[in-house]
Amino acid sequence: MKRKSLFGLLLFVIMFSSATLHAATRRVLFIGNSYTYVNNMPLILQNVALAKGDTLIYDESDPGGYTLAMHSTYAATIAKIFAQQWDVVVLQEQSQLPSFPPAEVDTEVYPYAHRLDSMIHANDSCTQTMFLMTWGHANGDPSNCAFYLVICTYTGMQMRLRESYLQMALDNHAVVAPVGMAWKKVMDSIPSIWLYMTDSSHPVVPGSYLEASVMYGSIFHKKTLGCTYTDGLSATVAGTLQQVADRVVFDSLSQWQQHGHYPYAGFSFAAAGTTVTFTGHSTTPAGSYWTFGDGGTDTASNPVHHYVSNGTYVVSHTVHTNCFSETFTDTLHIGVTAVADPVTQNSVAVTQLGNGNISFSIPAGSRLDFMEVYDLNGTMVRKYTLTGANIIDQFVPGFYHYKAFPADRSSVSIGKLVVY
């Protein structure tokens, strides 16, 4: 059975390019508990998808405190699994069980994950099972700490959750949505955004928004950055959580989705003159079909294509399995480069304020009117209208570059930016 096409991630390489991402529809069943339903996370995800031009059709079975073992015999869950053909079924275990000692997880978690996965594929062999990796409790697991010292801390508990969810994916030829790892990045690097309720377990709205953002990238293979739906969060907080989700999902997509049959069509390229080497980033063995915008085509995984002349070309990469197909389209500007204006090259001053906060200083009288900041994947993460005053903003710590230019774009100032 062939599903509707997905569209992939924009990857920034040697030259500037712009991707065209088309709308996709996904039918998803969520099986879990309060970690799924608190703050109505599936609805947040549906609204994120809608704001990005996609459609999520979903149902859920997530009674509070339910384990995968309980779901495996719960009539309502089983009925929903067999209710229709699903593109993705998301399985989320009770928050503590996967962090327990491996021998206990072997008997209390893995058999029931496999039983549910078997039901999912009995209903439709093409459905992709996706495990929602949860997050550790803020203070570890005090109620079980004496029996297993590893989970006495948040870090230890998160490590065990990661190990167990990756094992479930391996055992069931499934994929992982790495919510817990995005959660860890916020916990480690952005203490100003707190994700927990007072019980140190369940998510407040920023936590559920981060969860939904990771799910969007994992299901639709698109970045959330720039999504206008924020579920009531400030644009700065929502944008920061979007950045974290995108980085965690796509920096290691080959790990999170290596065992499934959910193909990814994203690609990167490098040019030497008018000869371009394309590298496909599919995480699943799949057939490839390329069109290069000049009439040329190829079916290799990593083709090399020679363009007769410089110019702008629309390149399309389609990957497909027996169940899914996905197409990524990008516009290449061969031989077109951005040139820095030496008059404005050093006219933006950057001051580190700590904890991801930075200040941009634009001298009075500067000819610069706008400024754009990009991450290392070439995605624009901020755009400012410059007024001569200082601009203070918060970023996920990391490496960026910026472009500043006047309204007529007659020149451009380019610089590097490191946030810590």
C-alpha positions in Angstrom: 0.0 0.0 0.0 1.4 3.4 -1.0 0.9 6.4 1.2 0.8 10.0 0.2 4.1 11.7 -0.2 6.0 13.3 2.7 8.5 16.1 2.2 11.8 16.5 3.9 14.2 18.7 5.7 16.0 21.6 4.1 19.8 21.1 4.4 22.2 24.0 4.1 25.4 23.2 2.1 28.0 25.1 0.2 25.7 27.4 -1.7 22.4 29.0 -0.8 19.3 27.1 -1.8 15.6 27.2 -1.0 13.4 24.2 -0.6 9.7 23.7 -1.6 7.8 21.7 1.0 4.4 20.4 -0.1 1.5 19.5 2.1 1.2 16.1 3.6 -1.6 14.2 5.4 -0.9 11.6 8.1 -3.3 9.3 10.0 -1.9 8.7 13.4 -3.1 6.7 16.4 -1.6 7.6 19.8 -1.4 4.8 22.5 -0.1 5.9 25.8 -1.2 7.7 29.0 -1.1 11.1 30.7 2.3 11.9 29.1 0.4 12.0 25.8 -3.0 13.5 26.8 -1.9 16.2 29.3 -2.4 19.6 27.7 -3.9 17.7 24.8 -0.6 17.2 23.1 -2.1 15.5 19.9 -4.2 18.6 19.4 -1.1 20.8 19.8 0.5 18.6 17.2 -2.5 18.9 14.9 -2.4 22.7 15.1 1.4 22.8 14.5 0.9 20.7 11.4 -1.9 22.9 10.2 0.2 26.0 10.6 2.9 24.4 8.6 0.5 23.4 5.8 0.0 19.7 6.7 -2.9 17.7 8.0 -2.9 15.3 11.0 -5.9 13.0 11.4 -5.6 11.3 14.8 -7.2 9.2 17.5 -5.9 8.3 20.9 -6.1 5.7 23.6 -4.3 7.1 26.6 -6.0 6.4 30.0 -3.9 7.8 33.0 -1.2 5.5 34.2 -1.7 2.9 31.5 1.2 0.6 30.6 1.8 -1.1 27.3 0.9 -4.4 29.1 -2.4 -2.9 30.1 -3.0 -1.6 26.5 -2.2 -5.0 25.1 -5.4 -6.4 26.6 -7.5 -3.2 26.7 -10.5 -3.7 24.4 -10.7 0.1 23.6 -7.1 0.2 22.5 -7.3 -3.0 20.4 -10.5 -1.7 18.7 -8.8 1.5 17.7 -5.8 -0.3 16.3 -8.1 -2.3 14.0 -10.5 0.6 13.3 -8.8 1.8 10.1 -5.5 1.9 8.2 -3.0 4.1 10.1 0.1 5.6 8.7 1.8 5.7 12.1 0.9 4.2 15.5 2.7 5.9 18.4 3.4 3.8 21.5 4.3 5.5 24.8 5.1 3.4 27.9 4.4 4.4 31.5 7.0 6.9 32.6 9.0 4.8 35.0 9.0 1.2 33.7 11.5 1.6 30.8 14.0 3.1 33.2 14.1 0.1 35.5 16.9 -2.5 35.5 17.3 -4.2 32.1 16.1 -7.6 33.4 12.8 -6.1 34.6 12.3 -4.2 31.3 12.9 -7.5 29.5 9.9 -9.0 31.2 7.6 -6.0 32.0 8.0 -3.8 28.9 9.5 -5.5 25.8 7.0 -8.4 25.4 4.0 -6.0 25.4 5.6 -3.6 23.0 6.1 -6.5 20.7 2.5 -7.7 21.2 1.1 -4.3 20.3 3.4 -4.0 17.3 2.2 -7.4 16.1 -1.4 -6.2 16.3 -0.6 -3.0 14.5 0.9 -5.0 11.6 -1.8 -7.5 11.6 -4.2 -4.7 10.9 -1.9 -3.2 8.2 1.6 -4.4 7.4 2.5 -0.9 6.1 1.8 1.0 9.3 4.9 2.4 10.9 5.2 1.8 14.6 6.8 4.8 16.4 7.9 4.7 20.0 7.6 8.0 21.9 10.7 8.2 24.0 9.6 9.9 27.3 11.6 12.1 29.6 13.1 11.5 33.1 11.5 12.9 36.2 13.1 16.2 37.2 14.5 14.7 40.4 15.0 11.1 39.2 12.8 8.4 40.7 13.0 8.6 44.5 10.4 5.9 45.0 12.7 3.3 43.3 16.1 4.9 43.8 17.0 2.6 46.7 16.5 -0.5 44.5 18.3 0.9 41.4 20.8 3.7 42.0 21.0 4.6 38.3 17.6 6.3 38.4 18.3 8.4 41.5 18.9 11.3 39.2 17.2 12.9 36.2 20.3 12.2 34.0 20.5 8.5 35.0 16.8 8.0 34.5 16.9 9.7 31.1 19.8 7.5 30.0 17.9 4.3 30.8 14.8 5.6 29.0 16.9 6.3 26.0 18.4 2.8 26.0 15.1 1.0 26.4 13.2 2.9 23.7 16.0 2.4 21.2 15.9 -1.3 22.1 12.2 -1.4 21.5 12.7 0.2 18.1 15.4 -2.4 17.2 13.3 -5.3 18.4 10.2 -4.3 16.4 11.7 -2.8 13.2 10.2 0.5 14.4 11.3 4.2 14.7 11.7 6.5 17.7 10.5 10.0 18.4 13.3 11.3 20.6 11.2 13.6 22.9 13.2 12.7 25.9 16.5 13.8 24.3 15.0 17.1 23.3 13.8 17.5 26.9 17.4 16.8 28.0 18.8 19.5 25.8 16.4 22.1 27.3 17.2 20.8 30.8 20.9 21.0 30.3 21.2 24.3 28.3 18.1 26.4 28.8 17.2 26.5 32.5 15.0 29.6 31.9 12.4 27.3 30.3 10.9 24.9 32.8 9.1 22.0 31.5 7.5 20.2 34.5 4.4 20.5 36.7 5.0 20.6 40.4 5.0 16.8 40.5 8.3 16.9 38.6 6.9 14.5 36.1 4.1 15.7 33.9 4.6 18.5 31.4 3.5 22.1 31.6 2.5 23.7 28.3 6.2 24.3 27.1 6.9 20.6 27.7 3.9 19.5 25.7 4.8 22.0 23.0 8.3 20.6 22.8 6.8 17.1 22.7 4.5 18.0 19.8 7.4 19.7 17.9 9.5 16.5 18.1 6.5 14.5 17.0 5.9 16.8 14.0 9.5 16.4 12.8 9.4 12.7 13.4 6.1 12.1 11.6 6.2 14.7 8.8 10.0 14.9 8.3 9.8 18.7 8.4 11.2 21.3 10.7 8.9 23.2 13.1 11.0 26.3 13.1 8.9 29.3 11.9 5.6 27.7 12.9 3.2 30.5 13.8 1.1 28.3 16.1 2.6 28.7 19.6 -0.3 27.4 21.9 -0.1 30.7 23.9 3.7 30.7 24.4 5.7 33.7 23.5 7.3 33.7 20.1 10.7 33.6 21.7 10.0 30.5 23.9 8.1 28.7 21.1 10.9 29.5 18.6 13.6 28.2 21.1 11.6 25.0 21.6 11.2 24.6 17.9 14.9 24.9 17.4 15.7 22.3 20.0 13.2 19.8 18.6 14.5 20.3 15.0 18.1 19.9 16.0 17.5 16.7 18.1 15.3 15.1 15.4 17.3 15.9 12.3 20.9 15.8 13.7 20.4 12.1 14.4 17.5 11.1 12.2 19.6 8.2 10.9 19.7 6.8 14.5 16.1 7.5 15.5 14.6 6.0 12.3 17.2 3.5 11.2 15.1 0.4 11.9 11.8 1.3 10.4 10.4 1.4 6.8 9.6 5.1 6.8 11.8 6.6 4.1 13.4 10.1 4.2 14.1 12.0 1.0 16.3 14.8 2.3 19.6 15.4 0.5 22.6 17.6 0.5 24.9 18.6 -2.3 28.3 20.0 -3.0 29.4 21.7 -6.2 32.8 21.9 -8.0 32.1 24.3 -10.8 29.0 23.1 -12.6 29.4 19.5 -11.4 27.3 18.7 -8.4 27.6 15.7 -6.1 24.3 14.9 -4.4 24.1 12.8 -1.2 20.7 11.3 -0.3 20.0 11.0 3.4 17.3 8.3 3.4 17.3 6.4 6.6 15.6 3.4 5.0 16.7 1.2 2.0 14.6 2.6 -0.7 14.4 3.2 -4.4 15.6 6.6 -5.5 14.6 8.8 -8.4 16.2 12.2 -9.1 15.3 15.0 -11.5 17.9 17.7 -11.8 15.9 20.6 -13.4 17.7 20.5 -16.7 16.0 17.4 -18.2 18.4 14.9 -16.5 17.4 12.1 -14.2 19.1 9.4 -12.2 18.2 6.4 -9.9 21.4 6.3 -8.0 21.4 6.9 -4.2 24.2 9.5 -4.5 24.4 10.7 -8.0 26.9 13.1 -9.6 25.4 15.5 -12.2 27.1 17.9 -14.6 25.2 21.1 -15.5 26.1 22.6 -18.9 26.0 26.1 -17.5 25.5 28.2 -14.3 21.9 29.0 -13.4 18.9 28.1 -11.2 17.7 24.5 -11.2 14.9 22.8 -9.4 16.1 19.4 -8.1 13.6 16.7 -6.9 14.5 13.5 -5.0 11.9 10.8 -4.5 12.5 7.7 -2.3 10.0 4.9 -2.0 9.4 1.6 -0.4 6.5 -0.8 -0.9 4.6 1.2 1.7 5.6 4.9 1.6 7.0 7.4 -0.8 8.5 10.8 0.1 9.7 13.6 -2.2 12.0 16.5 -1.4 12.4 19.4 -3.8 15.1 22.1 -3.6 16.2 25.0 -5.8 19.9 25.2 -6.5 21.6 28.3 -7.6 24.7 27.1 -9.4 27.4 29.7 -9.7 25.4 32.3 -7.8 27.0 33.5 -4.5 26.4 36.1 -2.0 29.0 38.9 -1.9 29.7 40.8 1.4 29.7 44.6 1.3 33.0 45.7 2.9 31.4 49.0 4.0 29.0 47.2 6.3 31.0 44.0 7.0 31.8 44.8 10.6 28.8 47.1 11.5 27.0 44.6 13.7 28.3 44.2 17.2 27.3 41.1 19.2 27.5 40.8 23.0 27.1 37.6 24.9 24.8 37.9 27.9 24.9 34.2 29.0 22.3 31.4 29.1 21.7 31.8 25.4 21.0 35.5 25.6 22.8 37.8 23.2 22.6 41.5 22.2 22.9 42.9 18.7 24.1 46.5 18.6 23.5 48.5 15.4 25.4 51.8 15.3 23.2 54.9 14.8 23.3 56.0 11.2 23.9 52.5 9.9 22.6 51.8 6.4 21.4 48.4 7.6 17.6 47.9 7.8 17.1 44.2 8.2 19.0 41.3 9.8 18.5 37.5 9.3 20.1 34.8 11.5 20.5 31.2 10.2 21.4 27.9 11.9 24.0 25.5 10.5 21.3 23.8 8.4 20.7 27.0 6.6 17.3 27.6 8.1 16.4 31.2 9.1 15.7 31.3 12.8 15.3 35.0 13.4 14.6 38.1 11.3 14.8 41.6 12.7 14.0 45.1 11.6 16.9 47.2 12.6 16.4 50.6 14.2 19.8 51.5 15.5 18.9 50.4 19.0 20.1 47.2 20.8 18.2 44.0 20.2 18.3 41.4 22.9 17.1 37.8 22.2 17.6 34.3 23.4 18.9 31.4 21.3 19.6 27.7 21.7 23.4 27.7 22.4 25.3 26.8 19.3 26.7 28.2 16.0 24.9 30.5 13.6 25.6 33.0 10.9 23.8 36.2 10.0 23.2 38.5 7.1 22.4 42.2 7.5 21.3 44.4 4.6 19.6 47.7 3.6 16.0 47.7 2.3 17.1 47.8 -1.3 19.5 44.8 -0.7 22.2 46.7 -2.5 24.8 45.2 -0.2 25.0 42.5 2.5 27.0 42.1 5.7 27.8 38.5 6.6 29.1 37.3 10.0 29.5 34.3 12.3 27.7 34.0 15.6 28.5 31.7 18.5 25.9 31.6 21.3 26.7 30.1 24.7 
